[in-house]
Amino acid sequence: MMDTIHFSQEIPIRHRAGICVVGAGPAGCAAATVAAEQGADVLLIESGAMCGGMSTAGRVPVFMPWSDGIRILCEGYGRRILQALKEEGKRHDFETGCSIHAEHLKRIYEQFLEEAGARLLYYSRLAAVRQEEGRVRQAVFAAPGGMFAVEAEVFVDATGDGSLAAWAGAPFERGDEHGHVMPSTLCSVWTGFDWDAYRRGGIFSHNDERMPALLEEAFHSGLLPEEDYHHTGVFRISRSCAVGNFSHVFDVDSTDERSLTEGIRRNRKLLARYETFYRTRIPGFSKAEIIDSGSVLGVRESRRILGDYILTKADYDARRSFDDEIGRYNFPADLHPDRPGKAEILAHKRLFRSSACGKGESYGIPYRILLPRKLENVLTCGRCVSTDRHVHASLRVIPGAYITGQAAGMAAALSLRRSCPPRALPGTDVRSALSAAHALPASAAPSENSGKESSPSS
């Protein structure tokens, strides 16, 4: 049994705000920006030294789908981010497409927050939550100057791990029925490649004919230590840099600092092996080298905070619409195998392809998945919203985070304006406010078979 201590101290309430957003990843930035644009007093707090989370600190190289092939799904904040990145690309003589230049994106996030009037604090990590009768009263943070508290009317949990909501008492699920989670990845920055030779070589990912055979040979030779056939590949982000999205590390618990530490150390060792793999086997990479890697581990799966509705595979498969719909999305269930092996990658491919939406198809996202059970003044957004594991594997990506983030920000601002908790807001009113702000895709009209707000939780 672990030893414990009793610790007590006076903690200053250093900041007060109408809305406190915890976590400045894609969802948190969207929530804070949109709420501030609605005139709310917003404080965004981040443990690191940059905005963007996985899209910057994690070095994720590309956005997953923005569009259903007909229209942009992450309208509003997401469209504006995409346009700003394209303008930065033009200034640097590079067509960005769906690639992410982290340094550009950091500045764009900060610019949007500054223009909206949101306050921003870095170097402040959530340490504790104080709640009374279902309302979070203060959140406590550890910072270079010591512990401090923030008092707010509404809190938005954009931590990715759902830490604020979970610590305040909201129920949650994690992983599958056995607690297994998707593996984590440390993305890597490459230079010194010949991109034209790479493209001519035709060896890009596990979806190509030749990559699995090369990976198998590397496993058998001992160069790569585990038979991990899931290999997303390398994506160019500028004229001289590319980012690799590979090197799975399994069984990482992102709520355990020991597991995270071991995971990122193992991943750095793996990257050295993958550098040799690319230099010796991949066309165009014989003189390439890794010059940097993410400052945070790319965690795909952690807590899913249970809300007033759980968005499920049945909803996804039916492409269901909802009266309280705050957006739509269409990425397939990208459920990375939680174990290495050839059978596992084949199962992943089957699920990914079978769950893919057709052109113009998408599933609705109800407001209720942002409302944690047992809490009145807390909203969630990003990776920790209320879904089953199948939908989580779709909605966890960056455009999905923009969609739920801007909805949480709009709802928080409405909550303040009406002096009522987010749970008391009709989801249809949140939807109407998003529509008025041109933050919904044109196709998001609920159908006659839509899920009603009164539907029980799944």
Helices and strands as residue ranges (DSSP letters): E 13-22, H 26-37, E 42-45, G 53-55, H 77-91, H 102-116, E 119-121, E 125-132, E 135-143, E 146-157, H 163-167, E 172-174, E 184-185, E 188-191, H 195-201, H 210-221, E 234-236, E 242-244, E 248-249, H 257-281, E 289-293, E 303-305, H 313-317, E 325-329, H 342-354, E 363-366, G 367-370, E 378-380, G 382-384, H 389-395, H 398-418, G 422-424, H 427-436
